[in-house]
Amino acid sequence: MNRKETLHGLRHSPKVDVCVLGGGINGLSVFRELALQGVNVLLVEKADYCSGASAALSRMVHGGLRYLENGEFSLVRESLVERDRLLRNAPHYVAPLPTTVPIFDTFSGLANGIVRFLGLTRRPSRRGAIAIKAGLGIYDFLTRKRALMPKHQFRSRKATLGKWPALNPAIRNSATYYDAWVSHPERIGIELLRDGLSAGPDAMALNYATVEENGAGSFLLRDGVSGETLPIQPRLVVNATGGWIDIANGTLFPQEARPAPLMGGTKGSHLIVDNPALRDMLDGHMIYYENEDGRICILFPYLGKVLVGSTDIRVDDPGTVRCEADERDYILQSLSFVLPGVTIRPEEIVFQFAGVRPLPASNDSFTGRIPRDHFCTVLEGENGGPPVLCMIGGKWTTFRSFGELAADMALERLGLSRRIDTAERTFGGGRAFPRDRASWIRKLAVSSGLSEQRTAMLFDRYGTDAEDVATFLVAGPDHALPHGGYSARELLFLIREEAVEHLDDLLLRRTTLAISGELSLAMAEAVLAVLAAEKGWSAARTAEERTRFLNLMHERHGVCEQTLSARNEHRSELCETTARSG
């Protein structure tokens, strides 16, 4: 991920087989697929890797139970296959999640489900026990041969309230089935990138860069870090920019030849809540429930907090989305419906985020009816320019199969054949994943000289890649940073190895400090000091970066500087209490 080397290589050899635009999860997936086939491929991302919609998912890896009522059986089948592959290939970040559905009726939803299944527009309504039982039966049937997780089970009202007494007492039954969740989705993106780059020097990637049409079928690459501009000559462009596809196409084609809109995304917003009583009440389950308007909502433990979401609102500009006040109110109202005795105070919302689902253009009046499947379409180039393969739709769970589909279409265009299959290919910290976690940690602690506690923390963050991090940590002087269990050299490792250019790259994506609500102002400033020293920034440049990050946290994530500063005192109190008790 050496930026200078990448730019130097493009300066001397501007021709590439494929230029992938978009460093979200789907762009990274198709980049990895092509790189592993030996294709000369360049990935260009205008911001940071996995900084858009790929950082704003519900943290679920799932088959899409509710897609069944839209008749999207093939998507559900594919999603379940890919979910199970991620459980095997990325066990360090993807784990089973028991999911419980509160049921308030028996027969409701049957007529509505039939109407929706037939493709007629109708506002969603509650799903009753029979409709949910049928859907879960299909889920079990589609996974019967793999059987990685238990089959679904139904509970009576008495048994349900016995386990979750805070649930709405109007409940009649509940059903529990298994899906999965992902702890560090942005880090999976980085691991896919590293897997692609490992294929050799013909695979290159740049974040904070853009590509635009330059007349006569040529293109210019603009590096947002150095300010350098240089020509590139791809044989094929893959537009994997998700909700930005139409915007990106506007820069790839002359104005008079710009294609018709392909995308019609919707916004989903989520809250991270610090309420230990609520977290413990969930008992490790996700509550997958319907609000009173029929909208599906979720609630599950996440990194010591609780994740609650989401909304489904049409948006025109994907670059400006954030969780608005009315969305927070809606999410909290949905929570009070399913758990009427739970009250969330404003200060307990420690983080919020919103992203755009990359859905195909649709005139459907109800967003829940828009298909969630994915496909690719090819736009022929203008004025001698290369064709543009657009990746339309897609959901996070199916990133590998979607990348495979786009890569195979690209290979066919290039007259090349596939030589590596990624279906069962582990990556990153999922490689050589141990069956005996404790034994693996003890061995690394002994060989590195780090404590078992510190080694276990590294394993939780990086899987088996913890070995590389541990080796770097003990190779030089190190010191602990305020709160969060990170050290200066651990952050330095991420800066040097993972294309970090801004403070938010570290705090929002390479680590989970921000989303977990663990970030304090002291920690942010300590990490900034490490980053500034490594980059050789001046005091003015460092102050500019601090302001940039604090503005981003406030405007996009609902966390102001005063809140971060207050966490300094809270963390100090926790440390003093721990020291006294120890």
C-alpha positions in Angstrom: 0.0 0.0 0.0 2.9 2.3 -0.7 1.4 5.5 -2.3 4.7 6.8 -3.7 5.5 3.5 -5.4 2.0 3.2 -6.8 2.1 6.7 -8.3 5.6 6.1 -9.6 4.5 3.0 -11.4 1.5 4.7 -13.0 3.7 7.5 -14.1 6.0 5.1 -16.1 3.2 2.7 -17.2 -0.2 4.4 -17.4 -1.8 1.4 -19.2 -3.9 -0.9 -17.0 -6.3 -3.7 -17.9 -9.0 -2.7 -15.5 -9.6 0.4 -13.4 -12.0 -0.3 -10.5 -13.7 2.9 -9.2 -14.9 2.6 -5.6 -13.2 1.2 -2.6 -16.3 0.0 -0.8 -16.8 -3.7 0.0 -18.0 -4.5 -3.6 -15.2 -2.6 -5.3 -12.6 -4.3 -3.0 -14.1 -7.6 -3.8 -13.9 -7.3 -7.5 -10.4 -5.8 -7.2 -9.3 -8.9 -5.2 -11.0 -11.3 -7.7 -9.2 -9.7 -10.7 -5.8 -9.3 -8.9 -5.8 -13.0 -8.0 -6.4 -13.9 -11.6 -3.2 -12.0 -12.6 -5.0 -9.0 -14.2 -3.3 -5.7 -14.2 -5.8 -3.8 -12.1 -5.9 -0.4 -10.4 -8.4 0.4 -7.6 -9.3 4.1 -7.1 -11.3 5.3 -4.1 -12.2 9.0 -3.7 -12.2 8.9 0.1 -11.0 6.1 2.4 -11.5 2.4 1.8 -14.9 1.3 3.2 -15.8 4.8 4.3 -19.2 5.1 2.6 -22.1 2.7 2.7 -19.7 -0.2 3.5 -19.1 1.4 6.9 -22.8 2.0 7.6 -24.2 -1.5 7.4 -26.3 -2.9 10.2 -23.4 -5.2 11.2 -25.4 -8.2 10.1 -24.3 -11.0 7.9 -27.7 -12.5 6.9 -29.7 -14.3 4.3 -32.5 -11.7 4.2 -35.5 -13.3 5.7 -37.8 -10.5 4.8 -36.8 -10.7 1.1 -38.8 -13.9 0.8 -42.0 -11.9 0.7 -40.7 -10.1 -2.4 -40.1 -13.4 -4.1 -36.3 -13.0 -4.0 -35.6 -16.6 -3.4 -32.4 -16.8 -5.4 -31.0 -13.8 -3.5 -31.8 -15.4 -0.1 -30.3 -18.7 -1.2 -27.1 -16.9 -2.4 -27.0 -14.8 0.8 -27.2 -17.8 3.0 -24.4 -19.6 1.1 -22.2 -16.5 1.4 -23.1 -16.0 5.0 -21.9 -19.6 5.8 -18.7 -19.0 3.7 -17.9 -15.9 5.8 -18.4 -17.9 9.0 -15.8 -20.3 7.7 -13.4 -17.8 5.9 -13.5 -14.9 8.3 -14.1 -16.5 11.8 -12.2 -13.7 13.5 -14.8 -11.1 12.6 -18.0 -13.1 11.6 -19.9 -15.1 14.2 -23.3 -16.7 14.7 -26.1 -14.5 16.1 -29.2 -16.0 17.7 -32.1 -13.9 16.3 -35.4 -13.7 18.0 -38.6 -12.4 16.3 -41.4 -11.2 18.6 -44.8 -12.2 17.1 -48.0 -10.3 17.9 -50.5 -12.0 15.6 -51.2 -15.4 14.1 -52.7 -14.9 10.7 -51.8 -11.3 9.8 -49.5 -10.7 6.9 -50.7 -13.7 4.8 -52.8 -11.6 2.4 -50.2 -8.8 2.3 -47.4 -11.3 1.7 -49.3 -12.8 -1.3 -49.9 -9.4 -2.8 -46.3 -8.4 -2.4 -45.1 -11.8 -3.7 -47.2 -11.2 -6.9 -45.5 -7.9 -7.4 -48.4 -5.6 -6.5 -47.6 -2.5 -4.5 -49.0 -2.5 -1.0 -47.8 -1.0 2.3 -46.2 -3.5 4.6 -48.2 -4.9 7.6 -47.4 -7.1 10.5 -46.3 -10.6 9.8 -48.1 -13.2 11.9 -46.9 -16.5 13.3 -47.9 -18.5 10.2 -46.1 -16.2 7.7 -43.0 -16.1 9.9 -43.1 -19.9 10.4 -43.2 -20.4 6.6 -40.3 -18.0 6.1 -38.1 -19.7 8.7 -39.1 -23.1 7.2 -37.6 -21.9 3.9 -34.5 -20.7 5.7 -33.9 -24.1 7.3 -34.6 -25.9 4.0 -32.0 -23.7 2.1 -29.3 -24.4 4.7 -30.2 -28.1 5.4 -27.1 -29.6 3.7 -24.6 -27.3 5.5 -26.4 -27.2 8.9 -23.8 -24.9 10.5 -26.3 -23.6 12.9 -29.4 -24.9 14.8 -32.8 -24.9 13.1 -35.4 -22.3 14.2 -37.6 -22.8 17.2 -40.9 -21.3 18.4 -41.7 -20.2 21.9 -45.0 -19.7 23.6 -46.0 -16.3 25.1 -45.2 -17.6 28.6 -41.8 -18.9 27.6 -40.9 -15.8 25.6 -41.8 -13.4 28.5 -40.0 -15.7 30.9 -36.8 -15.2 29.0 -37.4 -11.5 28.0 -39.8 -10.1 30.5 -39.4 -6.6 29.2 -40.9 -7.4 25.8 -44.2 -5.9 24.9 -46.8 -7.9 26.8 -49.1 -8.0 23.8 -46.8 -10.6 22.3 -48.3 -14.0 21.4 -45.2 -16.0 20.4 -41.6 -15.6 19.5 -39.3 -17.5 17.0 -35.6 -17.8 17.3 -33.3 -18.6 14.3 -29.6 -18.0 13.6 -28.0 -15.6 11.3 -24.6 -13.9 11.8 -23.0 -10.6 12.7 -19.7 -8.9 11.8 -17.6 -7.1 14.4 -15.1 -5.2 12.1 -16.6 -4.9 8.6 -14.2 -2.1 7.6 -11.2 -4.3 8.6 -12.6 -7.1 6.3 -12.4 -4.5 3.5 -8.7 -3.8 4.3 -8.0 -7.6 4.4 -9.6 -8.1 1.0 -7.4 -5.2 -0.3 -4.3 -6.8 1.1 -5.2 -10.2 -0.3 -5.5 -8.6 -3.8 -2.3 -6.6 -3.4 -0.5 -9.8 -2.4 -1.0 -11.1 -6.0 1.9 -9.0 -7.2 3.0 -5.6 -8.6 0.3 -5.6 -11.3 -2.3 -5.0 -8.5 -2.4 -1.4 -7.3 -4.7 0.7 -5.2 -5.1 4.3 -4.1 -7.5 5.9 -1.7 -8.2 9.7 -1.7 -7.9 9.8 -5.5 -10.4 10.3 -8.4 -10.6 9.5 -12.0 -12.3 11.7 -14.7 -12.8 11.6 -18.4 -10.3 13.8 -20.3 -11.6 13.7 -23.9 -10.9 11.4 -26.7 -11.4 8.4 -24.5 -8.6 9.2 -22.1 -8.7 9.6 -18.3 -7.0 11.6 -15.6 -6.2 10.3 -12.2 -6.0 13.0 -9.5 -4.2 12.2 -6.3 -6.0 14.0 -3.4 -3.0 13.7 -1.1 -0.1 15.0 -3.2 -2.2 16.9 -5.7 -0.5 15.2 -8.6 -2.5 14.6 -11.8 -1.5 11.9 -14.3 -3.1 10.1 -17.3 -4.2 6.5 -17.1 -5.3 4.2 -20.0 -7.6 1.4 -18.8 -9.0 -1.2 -21.2 -12.1 -1.5 -19.0 -13.6 0.5 -16.1 -15.6 -1.1 -13.3 -17.9 1.4 -11.7 -18.3 -0.1 -8.1 -19.2 3.2 -6.4 -22.6 2.0 -5.1 -24.9 4.9 -4.4 -22.5 7.2 -6.3 -22.7 5.2 -9.6 -24.6 7.9 -11.5 -22.3 10.6 -10.1 -19.3 8.6 -11.2 -20.7 7.9 -14.6 -21.0 11.7 -15.0 -17.2 12.0 -14.7 -16.5 9.1 -17.0 -18.7 10.1 -20.0 -18.9 13.4 -22.0 -21.8 15.5 -20.9 -23.7 14.8 -24.1 -23.3 11.1 -23.7 -24.1 10.6 -20.0 -26.2 7.5 -19.4 -29.6 7.5 -17.8 -29.7 7.1 -14.0 -29.1 3.5 -12.7 -29.4 4.0 -9.0 -32.1 4.8 -6.5 -30.7 4.3 -3.1 -32.3 4.6 0.3 -30.8 5.7 3.6 -30.5 3.6 6.7 -29.6 5.1 10.0 -28.5 3.4 13.2 -27.8 4.3 16.8 -25.2 2.9 19.2 -26.6 3.0 22.8 -24.6 2.6 26.0 -27.2 1.0 28.3 -25.8 -2.0 30.2 -29.2 -3.1 31.4 -30.6 -3.2 27.9 -27.5 -5.0 26.7 -27.7 -7.6 29.4 -31.4 -8.0 28.9 -30.9 -9.1 25.3 -28.9 -12.1 26.5 -26.7 -12.2 23.4 -29.7 -12.3 21.0 -30.7 -9.9 18.3 -34.4 -8.8 18.5 -35.6 -8.6 14.9 -38.9 -6.9 15.2 -41.5 -4.9 13.4 -42.4 -1.4 14.3 -46.1 -0.5 14.3 -45.8 0.7 10.7 -44.5 -2.7 9.5 -40.9 -1.5 9.1 -38.3 -4.1 10.2 -36.0 -2.9 13.0 -33.1 -4.6 14.8 -31.6 -4.5 18.2 -28.6 -6.5 19.3 -25.4 -6.3 21.5 -22.5 -4.8 19.7 -19.0 -4.4 21.2 -20.3 -3.9 24.7 -23.0 -1.5 23.6 -26.4 -2.0 21.8 -27.0 -1.3 18.1 -30.5 -0.2 17.2 -31.8 0.6 13.7 -32.8 1.3 11.1 -34.7 3.6 8.6 -35.4 3.3 4.9 -35.6 6.7 3.3 -35.0 7.7 -0.3 -32.0 10.1 -0.8 -30.7 12.1 -3.7 -27.2 12.9 -2.6 -25.4 10.0 -0.9 -22.5 12.2 0.1 -24.5 14.2 2.7 -26.4 11.5 4.5 -26.5 11.5 8.3 -28.9 10.4 11.0 -31.4 13.2 11.4 -33.3 14.0 14.6 -36.6 12.6 13.2 -34.8 9.3 12.4 -33.4 9.1 16.0 -36.9 9.7 17.3 -38.3 7.0 15.0 -35.7 4.5 16.1 -36.2 5.2 19.7 -40.0 5.0 19.2 -39.6 1.6 17.7 -37.5 0.5 20.6 -40.2 1.7 23.1 -42.8 -0.2 21.2 -41.0 -3.6 21.4 -39.6 -2.9 24.9 -42.1 -0.4 26.5 -40.3 -0.3 29.9 -36.9 0.8 28.4 -36.1 4.5 28.2 -33.0 5.7 26.5 -31.5 9.0 27.7 -30.0 11.3 25.1 -26.5 10.9 26.6 -26.7 7.2 26.2 -26.6 7.5 22.4 -22.8 7.4 22.1 -22.6 7.2 18.3 -24.8 7.3 15.2 -24.3 6.5 11.6 -26.1 6.5 8.3 -25.4 5.0 4.9 -27.0 4.6 1.5 -28.2 1.2 0.3 -27.0 0.9 -3.4 -30.4 -0.1 -4.8 -31.4 -0.1 -8.5 -33.5 2.8 -9.8 -37.1 2.1 -9.0 -40.4 4.0 -9.1 -42.0 1.9 -6.4 -43.8 4.1 -3.9 -42.6 1.9 -0.9 -38.9 1.5 -0.4 -39.3 -2.0 1.1 -40.4 -3.2 -2.4 -37.2 -2.2 -4.2 -35.3 -5.4 -5.1 -32.2 -6.1 -3.0 -30.5 -8.3 -5.6 -27.4 -7.4 -7.6 -26.5 -7.4 -11.3 -24.0 -5.8 -13.7 -24.6 -3.8 -16.8 -22.1 -2.7 -19.4 -22.1 0.8 -20.9 -20.0 1.1 -24.1 -17.4 3.8 -24.1 -17.7 7.0 -26.1 -15.1 8.6 -28.4 -12.9 5.5 -28.3 -13.1 5.2 -24.5 -13.2 1.9 -22.7 -16.5 0.2 -21.7 -17.8 0.8 -18.2 -19.1 -2.2 -16.2 -21.5 -0.9 -13.6 -22.2 -3.0 -10.4 -25.8 -2.3 -9.5 -27.4 -3.1 -6.2 -25.9 -5.7 -3.8 -25.8 -6.2 -0.1 -22.8 -6.5 2.2 -23.3 -10.3 2.8 -22.9 -11.1 -0.9 -19.8 -9.0 -1.6 -17.7 -12.0 -2.6 -20.2 -13.5 -5.1 -21.0 -10.1 -6.5 -17.3 -9.4 -7.0 -16.9 -12.8 -8.6 -19.8 -12.1 -11.0 -18.3 -8.7 -12.0 -14.8 -10.1 -12.3 -16.0 -13.0 -14.6 -17.7 -10.5 -16.9 -14.5 -8.4 -17.0 -12.4 -11.4 -17.7 -14.6 -12.4 -20.6 -14.3 -8.8 -22.0 -10.5 -9.1 -21.7 -10.3 -12.5 -23.2 -8.9 -14.0 -20.0 -9.9 -17.0 -17.9 -10.2 -17.5 -14.2 -7.4 -19.4 -12.4 -8.3 -19.0 -8.7 -11.6 -19.6 -7.0 -12.2 -17.5 -3.8 -15.3 -19.4 -2.6 -13.4 -21.2 0.2 -10.3 -18.9 0.4 -9.7 -17.6 3.9 -8.1 -14.2 4.2 -6.5 -11.9 6.7 -6.8 -13.0 10.3 -9.0 -15.9 9.3 -6.1 -17.8 7.8 -4.9 -20.8 9.9 -7.5 -19.9 12.5 -7.0 -22.0 15.6 -9.5 -24.4 17.1 -8.0 -23.8 20.5 -8.0 -20.0 20.9 -6.4 -20.0 24.4 -3.5 -22.2 23.4 -2.7 -20.1 20.3 -2.7 -16.9 22.5 -0.5 -18.5 25.1 2.1 -19.5 22.4 2.2 -16.1 20.9 2.5 -14.5 24.3 5.5 -16.7 25.1 7.2 -16.1 21.7 6.6 -12.3 21.7 7.1 -11.6 25.4 3.7 -9.8 25.5 1.3 -10.5 28.3 -1.5 -13.0 27.6 -4.0 -10.3 28.2 -2.4 -8.0 25.6 -2.1 -10.9 23.2 -5.7 -11.9 23.6 -6.7 -8.3 22.9 -4.7 -8.4 19.6 -6.3 -11.7 18.7 -9.7 -10.2 19.1 -8.8 -7.3 16.9 -6.8 -9.0 14.1 -7.3 -12.8 14.4 -4.2 -14.7 13.4 -2.7 -11.5 11.9 -2.1 -10.6 15.6 1.2 -12.4 15.1 2.5 -9.7 12.7 1.2 -6.9 14.9 2.9 -8.5 18.0 6.2 -8.8 16.2 6.1 -5.1 15.3 5.1 -4.1 18.8 8.2 -5.7 20.4 10.6 -4.4 17.8 10.8 -0.9 19.3 10.0 1.3 22.2 6.3 1.5 22.9 3.9 3.2 25.3 0.2 2.8 26.2 -2.3 5.4 24.9 -5.1 6.8 27.0 -8.0 4.4 27.3 -9.0 1.8 24.7 -6.1 -0.6 25.3 -4.1 0.6 22.3 -0.4 1.5 22.3 1.5 3.9 20.1 3.3 1.2 18.1 0.0 -0.6 17.4 -1.3 2.6 15.8 2.0 3.1 14.0 1.7 -0.4 12.5 -1.8 0.5 11.1 -0.5 3.8 9.7 2.4 2.2 7.9 0.7 -1.0 6.7 -2.9 0.1 5.9 -2.8 3.3 3.8 -3.9 5.7 6.6 -4.1 9.3 5.4 -6.4 10.9 8.0 -7.3 10.6 11.6 -10.7 9.3 10.9 -9.2 6.4 8.9 -7.7 5.2 12.2 -10.4 6.0 14.7 -13.5 5.1 12.6 -12.3 2.3 10.3 -8.9 0.7 11.2 -10.1 0.5 14.8 -13.6 0.4 16.5 -12.8 3.2 19.0 -15.4 5.6 17.7 -18.3 3.3 17.0 -17.9 1.5 20.3 -18.3 4.8 22.2 -14.9 4.2 23.8 -13.2 7.2 22.1 -12.2 10.1 24.4 -10.7 13.5 23.4 -7.4 12.5 25.1 -7.3 9.3 23.0 -8.1 11.1 19.8 -5.3 13.6 20.5 -2.8 10.9 21.4 -3.5 9.0 18.2 -3.3 12.3 16.2 0.2 12.9 17.7 1.4 9.5 16.5 -0.1 10.1 13.0 1.3 13.6 12.8 4.8 12.5 13.8 4.8 9.6 11.2 3.5 11.9 8.4 5.9 14.8 9.4 3.0 17.2 9.7 3.5 20.8 10.9 1.6 22.2 13.9 -0.8 24.0 11.6 -1.5 20.8 9.5 -2.0 18.8 12.7 -4.4 21.4 14.1 -6.3 21.4 10.8 -6.6 17.6 11.0 -7.9 17.8 14.6 -10.6 20.3 13.5 -11.5 18.1 10.5 -12.0 15.1 12.6 -14.0 16.8 15.4 -16.3 18.4 12.7 -16.9 15.0 11.2 -17.7 13.3 14.5 -20.2 16.1 15.3 -21.9 16.4 11.9 -22.0 12.8 10.9 -22.0 10.9 14.1 -23.6 13.1 16.7 -20.6 13.3 19.0 -19.4 16.8 19.9 -16.0 17.8 21.3 -17.6 18.4 24.7 -18.8 14.8 24.8 -15.4 13.5 23.9 -13.8 15.7 26.6 -16.3 14.5 29.2 -15.3 10.9 28.4 -11.7 11.8 29.5 -13.0 12.3 33.1 -15.2 9.2 32.9 -12.4 7.0 31.7 -10.1 8.4 34.4 -12.6 7.6 37.0 -12.9 4.0 35.7 -9.2 3.6 35.8 -8.9 4.9 39.3 -11.8 2.6 40.4 -10.1 -0.4 38.8 -6.7 0.4 40.4 -8.3 0.7 43.8 -10.2 -2.6 43.4 -7.1 -4.3 42.1 
